[in-house]
């Protein structure tokens, strides 16, 4: 499976985010990718990280998702599209999964909100989902979840996911080694692939890249460079062995 990680610039607004999505999806198709994943809340941008983000407009966001759905169908490529999304419970951070035929398969909510995000009105979601693209089962853990709540990754791995995608924002960090090390842990402690996707930032605490089931980074971006990183993986290498052997009953 050939995967594209879209290390994109931070969007100036929703329209700019859509132009980023269009360019990266087109580039992913040119590079033969079956799936492209974007950073956390690429539409319209993530609040509280030092950038201006326009007010949320649900009508415009629905139209934006439709435009990306059409782009996926046009280029024959699946897309993991992290956005803001409002429902009857409030404003969530989510990641839509769109098939290569342009079908919205659903979305994963961010259920563990970073304490710094509480002030911006983000509401935690509820429940976790698996998705299937090209016969490959995948899970999603959004930013803070993947770093500090390893259970979010293990949940997917224990249920057959070969790869967990990790859309994130990671700028200046006191200990960058924590983030690269955590990505290696999420892979090796479950024996699956872990794909983490950051923005191209002036100061970038963690690259975008894919970690193998043995915990080795098999590809990574250069920090601060806007690029589509294409990487080939063999999902059969993801045994999920350690995740399946976990015995939660021993913690009771």
VODO-956085 format. One line per 2 residues: number of its first residue (from 1); for each residue x, y, z of N, C-alpha, C, CB. Coordinates in Angstrom, 3 decimals, decimal comma, m for minus. Atoms other than C-alpha are relative to their C-alpha. Glycine has a CB too. Layout:
BEGIN
NUM	X Y Z X Y Z X Y Z X Y Z  ...
END
This chain:
BEGIN
1	0,862 m1,189 0,000 0,000 0,000 0,000 0,896 1,236 0,000 m0,974 0,007 1,242  m0,789 m1,228 0,094 1,408 3,359 m1,013 m0,786 1,143 0,646 0,347 0,333 m1,491
3	0,660 m1,003 m0,829 0,574 6,116 1,460 0,662 1,348 m0,208 0,039 m0,400 1,488  m0,520 m1,351 0,086 0,953 9,877 1,111 m0,305 0,767 1,279 m0,583 0,724 m1,213
5	0,160 m0,829 m1,187 1,509 12,080 4,166 0,165 1,455 m0,427 1,032 m0,390 1,121  0,010 m1,376 0,489 0,616 15,705 3,428 0,495 0,945 1,094 m1,420 0,404 m0,467
7	m0,558 m0,981 m0,937 2,966 17,864 5,489 m0,218 1,380 m0,609 1,537 m0,269 0,289  0,476 m1,224 0,649 1,140 21,065 4,572 0,314 1,230 0,849 m1,511 m0,086 m0,263
9	m0,082 m1,250 m0,747 1,538 24,699 5,526 m1,283 0,177 0,814 0,225 1,213 m0,959  1,199 m0,298 m0,775 m0,887 26,000 8,145 m0,889 0,909 m0,850 0,357 0,673 1,380
11	0,853 m0,787 0,896 m3,910 27,341 6,225 m0,325 1,369 0,576 m1,289 m0,750 m0,289  0,365 m1,345 m0,438 m4,692 31,055 6,374 m1,508 0,126 0,207 0,478 1,037 m1,019
13	1,457 0,030 m0,163 m8,428 30,283 6,101 m0,523 m1,280 m0,647 m0,677 1,274 m0,636  0,598 1,222 0,547 m10,851 27,613 4,924 0,292 m0,153 m1,484 m1,507 m0,001 0,230
15	m0,276 0,074 1,441 m10,374 28,486 1,257 1,436 m0,426 m0,265 m0,275 1,352 m0,668  m1,397 0,394 0,156 m6,612 28,181 1,626 0,185 m1,472 0,339 0,905 0,866 0,884
17	m0,062 1,423 m0,332 m7,064 24,820 3,329 m0,479 m0,873 m1,139 m0,820 m0,284 1,232  0,497 0,763 1,154 m9,076 23,626 0,349 1,004 m0,011 m1,138 m1,323 0,578 m0,489
19	m1,020 m0,027 1,056 m6,352 24,752 m2,063 1,156 m0,927 0,360 0,520 1,442 m0,224  m1,030 0,935 m0,457 m3,822 22,835 0,042 m0,451 m1,429 m0,264 0,304 0,203 1,505
21	0,521 1,358 0,199 m6,029 19,744 m0,050 0,019 m0,387 m1,471 m1,426 m0,112 0,548  0,037 0,303 1,437 m6,483 19,968 m3,817 1,392 m0,294 m0,535 m0,622 1,164 m0,779
23	m1,369 0,182 0,505 m2,745 20,318 m4,483 0,605 m1,306 0,503 0,887 1,183 0,419  m0,590 1,208 m0,571 m1,756 17,489 m2,133 m0,670 m1,266 m0,526 m0,094 0,041 1,517
25	0,698 1,155 0,566 m4,431 15,117 m3,429 0,473 m0,257 m1,426 m1,528 0,218 0,027  m0,505 0,150 1,370 m3,315 15,768 m7,001 1,422 m0,564 0,009 m0,031 1,356 m0,742
27	m1,380 0,493 m0,077 0,332 15,215 m6,023 0,027 m1,453 0,460 0,837 0,875 0,956  0,064 1,386 m0,455 m0,556 12,035 m4,162 m0,380 m0,950 m1,122 m0,990 m0,132 1,136
29	0,402 0,829 1,141 m2,300 10,674 m7,238 1,150 m0,148 m0,989 m1,230 0,606 m0,703  m1,141 0,058 0,917 0,725 11,555 m9,395 1,061 m0,974 0,500 0,611 1,394 m0,181
31	m1,014 0,882 m0,577 2,955 9,631 m6,997 m0,515 m1,419 0,245 0,501 0,584 1,298  0,537 1,359 m0,092 0,697 6,580 m7,125 m0,482 m0,405 1,369 1,017 m0,955 m0,434
33	0,473 0,310 m1,346 m0,608 6,836 m3,580 m1,454 m0,499 m0,046 0,118 1,247 0,914  1,370 0,482 m0,138 m3,733 4,941 m2,603 m0,780 0,814 1,023 m0,003 m1,467 0,393
35	0,631 m0,754 m1,080 m4,414 7,200 0,374 0,886 1,185 0,360 m0,251 m0,902 1,244  m0,724 m1,183 m0,486 m3,414 10,713 1,500 m0,614 0,418 1,328 m0,055 1,179 m1,042
37	0,448 m0,457 m1,311 m3,617 11,855 5,124 0,550 1,395 0,273 0,440 m0,986 1,107  m0,354 m1,383 m0,308 m3,571 15,506 6,265 0,191 0,193 1,500 m1,076 0,956 m0,522
39	m0,182 m0,289 m1,425 m2,585 17,127 9,611 m1,316 0,342 0,699 0,981 1,146 0,174  1,176 m0,276 m0,831 m4,997 17,852 12,444 m0,680 1,309 m0,412 0,401 0,060 1,482
41	0,846 m1,161 0,293 m7,838 20,247 11,527 0,563 0,868 m1,131 m0,167 0,844 1,252  m0,497 m0,758 1,152 m6,394 21,214 8,146 m1,096 0,905 m0,566 0,517 m0,959 m1,096
43	1,137 m0,865 0,319 m9,872 22,662 7,541 m0,722 0,340 1,301 m0,973 m0,689 m1,024  m0,590 m1,208 0,597 m10,030 25,442 8,670 1,356 0,359 0,597 m0,942 1,170 0,169
45	m1,180 m0,290 m0,798 m6,938 25,233 10,941 m0,302 m0,297 1,462 0,448 1,470 m0,185  0,173 0,342 m1,415 m6,381 24,349 14,605 0,095 1,262 0,857 1,063 m1,041 0,450
47	0,028 m1,188 m0,855 m7,253 26,957 17,229 0,980 m0,147 1,174 m1,432 0,246 0,527  m0,809 m0,022 m1,204 m4,924 27,959 20,031 1,448 m0,388 m0,165 m0,593 m0,873 0,975
49	m1,399 0,391 0,211 m1,568 27,180 18,426 0,810 1,140 m0,616 0,077 m1,241 m0,900  m0,770 m1,157 0,432 m0,511 30,710 17,505 m0,365 0,565 m1,358 1,408 m0,349 m0,012
51	0,442 m0,489 1,305 m2,394 31,262 14,235 m1,447 0,487 0,114 0,127 m1,115 m1,089  1,392 m0,441 0,077 m5,575 33,171 13,453 m0,813 m1,029 m0,776 m0,106 1,399 m0,668
53	0,897 0,952 0,658 m8,434 30,809 12,573 m1,384 0,640 m0,056 m0,037 m1,387 0,758  1,285 m0,654 0,177 m11,696 32,126 11,152 m1,100 m0,724 0,777 m0,357 0,067 m1,481
55	1,105 0,629 m0,722 m14,996 31,470 12,982 m0,561 m1,199 m0,769 m1,111 1,022 0,258  0,556 1,205 0,606 m16,577 28,094 12,367 m1,339 0,312 m0,677 m0,177 m1,107 1,062
57	1,241 m0,150 0,765 m19,327 28,014 9,726 m0,373 m1,390 m0,519 0,162 1,047 m1,193  0,305 1,399 0,322 m21,057 24,646 9,445 m0,402 m0,183 m1,457 m1,109 m0,512 0,900
59	0,385 0,110 1,405 m22,572 25,301 6,039 1,207 m0,025 m0,913 m0,908 1,145 m0,386  m1,212 m0,039 0,821 m19,209 26,210 4,548 0,847 m1,252 0,217 0,826 1,258 0,320
61	m0,781 1,211 m0,249 m17,580 23,223 6,243 m0,601 m1,205 m0,721 0,085 m0,277 1,504  0,632 1,084 0,750 m20,125 20,839 4,752 0,351 0,089 m1,482 m1,525 0,035 0,187
63	m0,362 m0,190 1,404 m19,427 22,320 1,329 1,459 m0,383 m0,241 m0,242 1,457 m0,425  m1,422 0,321 0,143 m15,671 21,947 1,899 0,219 m1,513 m0,029 0,810 0,630 1,147
65	m0,123 1,463 m0,009 m16,008 18,254 2,767 m0,496 m0,573 m1,323 m0,792 m0,614 1,186  0,511 0,451 1,293 m18,090 17,794 m0,376 1,020 0,233 m1,119 m1,311 0,718 m0,328
67	m1,012 m0,281 1,016 m15,377 19,442 m2,463 1,151 m0,996 0,075 0,530 1,423 0,160  m1,082 0,979 m0,142 m12,729 17,121 m1,040 m0,482 m1,381 m0,423 0,520 m0,036 1,455
69	0,557 1,272 0,458 m15,021 14,162 m1,621 0,058 m0,089 m1,527 m1,456 m0,163 0,494  m0,042 m0,022 1,459 m15,245 15,188 m5,275 1,431 m0,126 m0,514 m0,635 1,285 m0,528
71	m1,410 0,113 0,387 m11,459 15,571 m5,483 0,498 m1,436 0,136 0,864 0,937 0,852  m0,399 1,391 m0,191 m10,975 12,068 m4,078 m0,497 m0,869 m1,154 m0,536 m0,534 1,338
73	0,572 0,777 1,103 m13,299 10,626 m6,716 0,675 0,324 m1,320 m1,495 0,255 m0,110  m0,631 m0,422 1,254 m11,720 12,655 m9,517 1,367 m0,638 m0,169 0,127 1,522 m0,050
75	m1,370 0,512 0,088 m8,208 11,439 m8,691 0,112 m1,475 0,394 0,912 0,827 0,881  m0,019 1,409 m0,353 m9,175 7,942 m7,521 0,905 m0,314 1,174 0,421 m0,804 m1,175
77	m0,886 0,152 m1,148 m7,459 8,307 m4,150 m0,789 0,225 1,286 1,194 0,984 m0,090  0,670 m0,153 m1,288 m8,694 7,835 m0,573 0,657 1,142 0,782 0,053 m1,329 0,813
79	m0,468 m1,166 m0,738 m8,340 10,752 1,842 m0,403 m0,110 1,469 m0,562 1,295 m0,619  0,319 m0,232 m1,410 m8,121 11,158 5,614 0,083 1,502 0,206 0,980 m0,787 0,980
81	0,139 m1,456 m0,021 m9,334 14,726 6,106 m0,384 0,474 1,404 m1,058 0,461 m1,034  0,330 m0,527 m1,327 m9,094 16,205 9,632 m0,595 1,403 m0,096 1,249 0,019 0,893
83	0,712 m1,274 0,022 m11,505 19,105 10,216 m0,575 0,290 1,384 m1,125 m0,014 m1,067  0,959 m0,250 m1,070 m13,593 20,838 12,800 m1,366 m0,471 m0,498 m0,027 1,526 0,416
85	1,336 0,453 0,404 m17,164 19,517 12,841 m0,957 0,164 1,177 0,031 m1,487 m0,485  0,965 m0,264 m1,064 m20,171 20,626 14,845 m1,195 m0,923 m0,130 m0,454 1,462 m0,027
87	1,247 0,762 m0,038 m23,052 18,390 15,881 m0,821 0,473 1,195 0,277 m1,538 0,083  0,885 m0,447 m1,078 m25,769 18,538 18,533 0,706 0,075 1,356 m1,191 m0,929 0,102
89	m0,735 m0,008 m1,265 m23,136 18,010 21,259 1,030 1,126 0,085 0,689 m1,327 0,196  m0,962 m1,092 m0,007 m20,821 20,854 20,214 1,010 m0,119 m1,128 0,716 0,048 1,324
91	m1,026 m0,070 1,039 m17,683 21,537 18,188 1,094 m1,030 0,273 0,604 1,422 m0,077  m0,974 1,085 m0,139 m15,429 18,524 17,665 1,193 0,212 m0,938 m0,667 m1,360 m0,286
93	m1,089 0,242 0,935 m12,067 17,837 16,116 m0,178 m1,426 m0,509 1,421 0,215 0,673  0,286 1,307 0,580 m12,591 14,938 13,708 0,969 m0,270 m1,151 m1,472 m0,077 m0,491
95	m0,718 0,364 1,225 m10,932 13,074 10,856 m0,946 m0,811 m0,868 1,316 m0,807 0,314  0,841 0,700 0,962 m13,164 12,160 7,910 0,834 m1,013 m0,781 m0,679 0,999 m0,961
97	m0,625 0,983 0,895 m12,316 9,049 5,902 m0,856 m0,073 m1,260 0,135 m1,424 0,690  0,681 m0,056 1,293 m13,219 9,314 2,220 0,640 m1,034 m0,922 0,076 1,440 m0,624
99	m0,524 1,048 0,867 m12,863 6,411 m0,198 0,480 0,563 m1,326 m1,056 m1,062 m0,241  m0,484 m0,410 1,317 m11,205 6,543 m3,610 m1,137 0,240 m0,984 0,940 m1,046 m0,556
101	1,180 m0,250 0,834 m14,720 6,583 m5,077 m0,730 1,273 0,443 m0,959 m1,207 0,056  0,620 m1,233 m0,478 m15,553 9,735 m3,125 m1,085 m0,205 1,031 m0,563 0,740 m1,140
103	1,016 0,281 m1,022 m17,750 8,053 m0,521 0,548 0,361 1,384 m0,432 m1,499 m0,043  m0,376 m0,294 m1,379 m17,595 9,455 3,005 m0,333 m1,226 0,843 m0,735 1,281 0,539
105	0,188 1,224 m0,771 m17,087 6,349 5,141 m0,325 0,288 1,457 1,238 m0,863 m0,086  0,255 m0,384 m1,382 m17,483 8,267 8,391 1,146 0,835 0,525 m0,209 m1,235 0,882
107	m1,105 m0,746 m0,595 m15,218 10,053 10,825 0,296 m0,491 1,405 m0,313 1,491 0,023  m0,427 0,261 m1,367 m13,249 9,537 14,001 0,097 1,318 0,741 1,353 m0,754 0,034
109	m0,109 m1,193 m0,828 m13,684 12,147 16,729 1,247 m0,065 0,868 m1,247 0,165 0,872  m1,056 m0,095 m1,018 m10,902 13,351 19,008 m0,695 m0,077 1,355 0,856 1,341 m0,147
111	0,706 0,248 m1,254 m12,030 11,950 22,345 0,790 0,439 1,228 m0,329 m1,460 0,114  m0,863 m0,498 m1,071 m9,072 13,018 24,497 0,488 1,385 m0,424 1,213 m0,985 0,282
113	m0,344 m1,375 0,349 m8,819 16,812 24,314 1,177 0,470 0,844 m1,213 0,936 0,196  m1,116 m0,602 m0,725 m5,553 18,502 25,245 m0,552 1,067 0,947 1,051 0,614 m0,989
115	0,507 m1,018 m0,930 m6,139 20,653 28,380 0,087 1,421 m0,549 0,761 m0,075 1,297  m0,141 m1,344 0,569 m4,906 23,699 26,448 m1,107 0,334 m0,988 1,342 0,135 m0,683
117	1,045 m0,218 1,003 m7,769 23,218 23,956 m1,374 0,251 0,617 m0,074 m1,189 m0,926  1,307 m0,176 m0,645 m10,584 23,408 26,520 m0,550 1,408 m0,210 0,106 m0,296 1,495
119	0,446 m1,390 0,063 m10,701 27,206 26,301 m0,533 0,407 m1,368 1,128 0,906 0,377  0,457 m0,343 1,347 m11,457 27,119 22,570 m1,315 m0,681 m0,367 1,059 m0,372 m1,011
121	1,335 0,530 0,207 m14,697 25,256 22,958 m0,073 m1,363 m0,647 m0,754 0,931 m0,806  0,048 1,340 0,575 m13,703 21,890 21,550 m0,608 m0,980 1,010 1,418 m0,464 m0,424
123	0,687 0,975 m0,830 m15,878 19,076 22,901 0,517 m1,391 m0,356 m1,546 0,091 m0,186  m0,457 1,350 0,325 m14,544 15,508 23,219 m1,105 m0,836 m0,613 0,533 m0,688 1,238
125	0,958 0,911 0,599 m16,225 12,911 21,055 m0,150 m1,253 0,836 0,419 m0,358 m1,412  0,293 1,232 m0,725 m17,343 9,438 22,064 0,101 m1,168 m0,971 m1,410 0,055 0,664
127	m0,074 1,214 0,802 m16,411 6,032 20,671 1,150 0,007 m0,991 m1,284 m0,198 m0,734  m1,082 0,155 0,955 m13,773 4,695 18,319 m0,483 m0,867 m1,161 1,254 m0,619 0,676
129	0,425 0,701 1,207 m14,037 3,301 14,774 1,197 m0,556 m0,748 m0,804 0,928 m0,909  m0,935 0,498 0,998 m12,140 1,169 12,327 m0,558 0,327 m1,383 0,241 m1,538 0,164
131	0,372 m0,256 1,386 m12,163 1,939 8,611 0,768 m0,977 m0,883 0,296 1,486 m0,405  m0,699 0,880 0,940 m11,172 m0,104 5,567 0,191 0,714 m1,327 m0,778 m1,321 m0,204
133	m0,358 m0,571 1,295 m9,387 1,212 2,496 0,819 m1,024 m0,759 0,786 1,338 0,162  m0,743 0,968 0,816 m8,283 m1,160 m0,252 0,260 m1,313 0,716 1,309 0,593 m0,429
135	m0,159 1,256 m0,724 m8,807 m4,158 2,009 0,866 0,096 1,232 0,564 m1,016 m0,897  m0,872 m0,205 m1,162 m6,581 m2,671 4,734 m0,804 0,681 1,102 1,260 0,851 m0,378
137	0,698 m0,566 m1,150 m8,063 m2,000 8,172 0,881 1,053 0,663 m0,387 m1,108 1,014  m0,773 m1,081 m0,601 m7,005 1,276 9,769 m0,782 0,675 1,117 0,396 1,027 m1,060
139	0,572 m0,797 m1,073 m7,596 3,330 12,891 0,573 1,402 m0,051 0,266 m0,647 1,370  m0,450 m1,398 m0,063 m7,126 7,011 13,722 0,062 0,423 1,466 m0,957 0,947 m0,818
141	m0,151 m0,640 m1,307 m5,805 8,690 16,877 0,487 1,412 m0,274 0,999 m0,795 0,948  m0,279 m1,387 0,373 m5,723 12,494 16,758 0,903 0,671 1,032 m1,311 0,789 m0,150
143	m0,993 m0,789 m0,739 m2,655 14,361 18,088 0,210 m0,476 1,436 m0,415 1,446 0,016  m0,170 0,265 m1,423 m2,749 14,411 21,936 m0,336 m1,452 0,356 m0,871 0,948 0,812
145	0,399 1,382 m0,278 m4,481 10,996 21,908 1,148 m0,972 m0,234 m1,192 m0,390 m0,866  m1,074 0,936 0,348 m1,607 9,230 20,183 1,233 0,150 0,859 0,381 0,175 m1,427
147	m1,191 m0,222 m0,827 1,090 10,835 22,319 m0,191 m0,486 1,423 0,361 1,467 0,013  0,150 0,175 m1,450 m0,406 10,468 25,778 m1,087 m0,986 0,402 m0,289 1,316 0,631
149	1,030 0,995 m0,282 m3,234 7,956 25,507 0,200 m1,198 m0,931 m1,430 0,608 m0,171  m0,313 1,116 0,907 m1,727 4,812 23,976 m1,151 m0,978 m0,176 1,202 m0,745 0,508
151	1,163 0,882 0,132 m5,000 2,993 24,590 m0,769 0,265 m1,289 m0,927 0,171 1,195  0,730 m0,322 1,227 m6,445 4,818 21,580 0,565 m0,751 m1,204 0,043 1,505 m0,259
153	m0,645 0,747 1,082 m3,923 3,094 19,315 m0,200 m1,500 0,205 1,509 0,337 m0,073  0,161 1,433 m0,287 m4,137 m0,273 21,050 m1,412 m0,472 m0,317 0,329 m0,291 1,470
155	1,387 0,384 0,302 m7,920 m0,276 20,656 m0,105 m0,443 m1,452 m0,977 1,178 0,280  0,072 0,327 1,428 m7,540 m0,249 16,866 0,838 m1,229 m0,330 0,466 1,191 m0,844
157	m0,893 1,118 0,298 m4,602 m2,661 16,798 m0,591 m1,326 0,469 1,364 0,224 0,653  0,573 1,235 m0,539 m6,388 m5,220 18,976 m1,183 m0,486 m0,822 m0,430 0,206 1,441
159	1,156 0,362 0,811 m9,298 m5,189 16,528 0,353 m0,176 m1,472 m1,075 1,048 0,142  m0,427 0,380 1,342 m7,227 m5,861 13,442 0,547 1,099 m0,878 m1,108 m0,600 m0,683
161	m0,578 m1,066 0,820 m5,944 m2,471 12,262 1,463 m0,296 m0,307 m0,130 1,361 0,708  m1,402 0,164 0,394 m2,695 m2,785 10,303 0,787 1,294 0,186 0,091 m0,461 m1,457
163	m0,643 m1,300 m0,108 m1,976 0,938 10,571 m0,937 0,959 0,726 0,383 0,552 m1,402  0,757 m1,088 m0,642 m3,090 3,820 12,784 0,572 1,319 m0,495 0,068 m0,091 1,575
165	m0,392 m1,329 0,463 m3,001 7,323 11,321 m0,136 0,988 1,149 m0,860 0,445 m1,216  m0,119 m0,916 m1,128 m2,081 10,185 13,616 0,140 1,431 m0,505 1,202 m0,380 0,890
167	m0,058 m1,413 0,390 m2,994 13,653 12,319 0,313 0,850 1,227 m1,341 0,456 m0,656  m0,423 m0,742 m1,182 m1,343 16,222 14,599 0,426 1,414 m0,370 1,143 m0,727 0,708
169	m0,736 m1,258 0,075 0,046 19,700 15,213 1,061 m0,087 1,074 m0,939 1,269 0,191  m1,095 0,067 m0,965 3,478 19,730 16,852 1,038 1,039 m0,384 0,630 m1,428 0,052
171	m0,934 m1,084 0,272 5,433 22,972 16,909 1,212 m0,072 0,910 m0,687 1,343 0,157  m1,166 m0,027 m0,875 8,139 24,044 19,324 m0,223 m0,931 1,186 0,289 1,439 0,485
173	0,137 0,994 m1,066 8,746 21,251 21,845 1,238 0,005 0,876 m0,237 m1,407 m0,584  m1,137 0,042 m0,925 10,909 21,090 24,966 0,822 m1,273 m0,182 m0,489 0,102 1,448
175	m0,684 1,286 0,164 11,741 17,437 24,319 m0,494 m0,679 m1,271 m0,232 m0,918 1,235  0,455 0,620 1,254 11,320 16,522 20,648 0,140 m1,522 0,001 0,777 0,572 m1,168
177	m0,211 1,451 m0,017 12,653 13,033 21,390 m1,194 m0,747 0,601 1,266 m0,335 0,787  1,194 0,648 m0,541 9,496 12,327 23,387 m0,957 m0,388 m1,125 m0,709 0,926 1,008
179	0,996 0,211 1,051 7,357 12,627 20,251 0,449 m1,060 m1,003 m0,282 1,311 m0,725  m0,480 1,045 0,908 9,534 10,565 17,933 0,037 m1,350 0,721 1,406 0,357 m0,549
181	m0,026 1,244 m0,766 9,963 7,998 20,698 m1,384 m0,565 0,221 0,670 0,221 1,328  1,374 0,469 m0,201 6,240 7,844 21,386 m0,547 m0,648 m1,263 m0,905 1,160 0,427
183	0,446 0,601 1,265 5,567 7,162 17,695 0,579 m1,402 m0,160 0,412 0,884 m1,198  m0,621 1,335 0,069 8,035 4,267 17,822 m0,673 m0,955 0,978 1,515 0,084 0,302
185	0,664 0,851 m0,984 6,374 2,958 20,977 m1,362 m0,470 m0,491 m0,155 0,741 1,317  1,339 0,382 0,451 2,871 3,035 19,474 0,065 m1,131 m1,020 m0,726 1,207 m0,603
187	m0,140 1,076 0,984 4,120 0,823 16,641 0,469 m1,291 0,648 0,973 0,408 m1,097  m0,621 1,227 m0,511 6,325 m1,606 18,526 m0,822 m0,664 1,096 1,383 0,303 0,525
189	0,757 0,601 m1,098 4,068 m2,071 21,553 m1,265 m0,702 m0,497 m0,369 1,067 1,026  1,159 0,653 0,591 1,275 m3,184 19,187 0,344 m0,881 m1,189 m0,994 1,026 m0,419
191	m0,459 0,676 1,223 3,251 m4,509 16,175 m0,883 0,363 m1,201 0,007 m1,530 0,207  0,723 m0,523 1,158 1,485 m2,300 13,639 0,777 1,194 m0,557 m1,467 0,411 0,382
193	m0,546 m1,247 0,540 2,370 0,655 11,403 m0,684 1,189 0,684 m0,192 0,068 m1,552  0,513 m1,238 m0,592 1,944 4,170 12,815 0,434 1,135 m0,913 0,523 0,212 1,483
195	m0,287 m1,081 0,946 1,684 7,137 10,432 m0,392 1,326 0,625 m0,749 m0,214 m1,343  0,249 m1,273 m0,660 2,032 10,562 12,018 0,199 1,143 m0,996 0,930 0,172 1,227
197	0,023 m1,036 1,035 1,282 13,708 9,989 m0,073 1,374 0,650 m1,194 m0,207 m0,965  m0,121 m1,320 m0,592 2,385 17,193 11,074 m0,118 1,076 m1,079 1,336 0,132 0,753
199	m0,102 m1,145 0,905 2,232 20,654 9,529 1,464 0,317 m0,282 m0,713 1,233 0,597  m1,313 m0,581 0,271 5,266 22,226 7,872 0,075 1,306 0,779 0,236 0,231 m1,550
201	m0,035 m1,130 m0,928 6,191 24,693 10,630 1,406 0,580 0,099 m0,491 m0,430 1,388  m1,332 m0,606 m0,154 9,037 27,178 11,165 0,830 m0,699 1,069 m0,132 1,479 0,346
203	m0,625 0,832 m1,033 9,837 25,276 14,364 m0,897 m1,218 0,159 0,184 0,784 1,379  0,814 1,210 0,082 8,643 21,687 14,123 0,557 m1,045 0,959 m0,037 m0,550 m1,453
205	m0,483 0,912 m1,027 8,868 19,373 17,120 0,091 m1,443 m0,432 m0,868 0,087 1,175  m0,009 1,389 0,451 8,254 16,170 15,190 m0,238 m0,027 m1,501 m1,073 m0,844 0,747
207	0,255 0,116 1,441 8,489 15,208 11,514 m1,270 m0,793 m0,268 1,190 m0,664 m0,705  1,006 0,945 0,466 5,773 13,489 9,558 0,740 m1,254 m0,461 m0,884 0,613 m1,159
209	m0,663 1,216 0,443 6,564 9,877 8,837 m0,778 m1,243 0,378 1,385 m0,074 0,576  0,613 1,293 m0,294 5,691 6,201 9,082 0,998 m0,851 0,766 m0,457 m0,718 m1,302
211	m0,805 0,879 m0,838 6,992 3,850 11,753 m0,451 m1,436 m0,231 m0,118 0,390 1,507  0,291 1,407 0,287 7,204 0,105 11,109 m0,447 m0,733 1,262 1,234 m0,691 m0,604
213	0,405 0,774 m1,173 5,810 m2,622 13,407 1,149 m0,325 0,958 m0,642 m1,276 m0,446  m1,148 0,224 m0,883 9,345 m3,016 14,796 0,471 1,285 0,667 1,147 m0,617 m0,779
215	m0,331 m1,264 m0,655 9,434 0,635 15,884 1,004 0,851 m0,745 0,518 m0,270 1,349  m0,977 m0,759 0,782 11,743 1,899 13,125 m0,710 0,984 m0,932 0,903 m0,954 m0,814
217	0,527 m0,981 0,954 11,030 5,102 11,199 0,463 m0,393 m1,400 0,469 1,457 0,360  m0,381 0,451 1,344 10,939 3,915 7,585 m0,021 1,141 m1,007 m0,930 m1,113 m0,467
219	m0,057 m1,198 0,827 10,328 7,370 6,093 m0,366 1,186 0,873 m0,950 m0,108 m1,236  0,276 m1,198 m0,785 10,224 10,917 7,417 0,233 1,234 m0,858 0,879 0,045 1,271
221	m0,157 m1,263 0,707 9,890 14,468 6,159 1,133 0,815 0,603 m1,303 0,798 0,032  m0,904 m1,011 m0,532 12,361 17,292 6,541 m0,843 1,048 0,718 0,871 0,647 m1,134
223	0,766 m0,959 m0,794 11,166 19,675 9,248 m0,135 1,330 m0,728 0,660 0,214 1,363  0,239 m1,325 0,557 9,618 22,918 8,006 m0,238 0,049 m1,485 1,124 0,855 0,309
225	0,143 0,037 1,458 9,273 21,802 4,384 m1,385 m0,526 m0,371 1,106 m0,883 m0,643  1,308 0,441 0,470 5,858 21,612 2,764 0,203 m1,048 m1,091 m0,846 1,203 m0,528
227	m0,215 1,074 0,968 5,755 18,290 0,928 m1,018 m1,109 0,178 1,409 m0,562 0,130  0,781 1,223 m0,035 3,801 15,164 0,091 0,993 m1,157 0,073 m0,953 m0,122 m1,253
229	m0,919 1,124 m0,192 5,778 12,232 1,509 m0,723 m1,289 m0,366 0,529 m0,056 1,471  0,588 1,270 0,426 4,958 8,979 m0,314 0,857 m1,145 0,515 m0,131 m0,065 m1,546
231	m0,732 1,115 m0,610 5,893 5,727 1,390 m0,777 m1,292 m0,227 0,228 0,244 1,525  0,598 1,307 0,260 5,231 2,080 0,539 0,082 m0,846 1,264 0,708 m0,714 m1,187
233	m0,010 0,945 m1,118 4,201 m0,333 3,290 m0,643 m1,308 m0,439 m0,741 0,587 1,233  0,638 1,294 0,210 3,257 m4,006 3,343 m0,851 m0,287 1,230 1,059 m1,142 m0,250
235	0,850 0,200 m1,175 0,235 m4,321 5,660 0,133 m1,382 0,625 m1,429 0,234 m0,372  m0,154 1,349 m0,533 0,965 m8,042 6,035 1,070 m0,071 1,090 0,343 m0,962 m1,122
237	m1,036 m0,021 m1,033 3,968 m7,098 8,188 m0,553 0,395 1,359 1,109 0,951 m0,392  0,620 m0,427 m1,257 1,593 m5,732 10,829 m0,762 m1,180 0,598 m0,953 1,221 m0,225
239	0,643 1,172 m0,601 0,789 m8,756 12,971 m0,995 0,369 1,091 1,047 m0,925 0,568  0,848 m0,364 m1,135 m0,850 m6,870 15,844 0,137 m0,944 1,177 m1,429 0,046 m0,429
241	m0,150 1,078 m0,984 0,513 m9,678 18,017 m0,075 0,500 1,434 1,313 m0,715 m0,213  m0,048 m0,444 m1,388 1,266 m7,693 21,162 m1,312 0,643 0,431 1,145 0,979 0,199
243	1,304 m0,574 m0,330 m2,028 m5,812 21,002 m1,007 m1,095 0,310 m0,512 0,876 m1,150  0,971 1,083 m0,207 m3,994 m9,061 20,723 0,270 m0,778 1,287 0,021 m0,955 m1,189
245	m0,333 0,742 m1,219 m2,132 m10,578 23,695 m0,278 0,798 1,280 1,461 m0,406 m0,034  0,301 m0,821 m1,172 m3,112 m7,720 26,013 m1,172 m0,609 0,779 m0,325 1,461 m0,422
247	1,027 0,608 m0,853 m5,159 m9,002 28,982 m0,567 1,070 0,939 0,588 m1,203 0,818  0,544 m1,103 m0,816 m7,253 m6,086 30,281 m0,622 m0,461 1,291 m1,021 0,761 m0,781
249	0,651 0,493 m1,223 m8,957 m8,294 32,844 0,957 m0,014 1,190 m0,557 m1,406 m0,229  m0,980 0,021 m1,098 m5,727 m8,340 34,858 0,105 1,374 0,685 1,388 m0,431 m0,534
251	m0,068 m1,342 m0,582 m6,129 m4,592 35,537 m1,198 0,284 0,911 0,069 1,052 m1,110  1,221 m0,252 m0,782 m9,458 m4,961 37,317 0,260 m0,252 1,494 m1,168 m0,902 m0,504
END
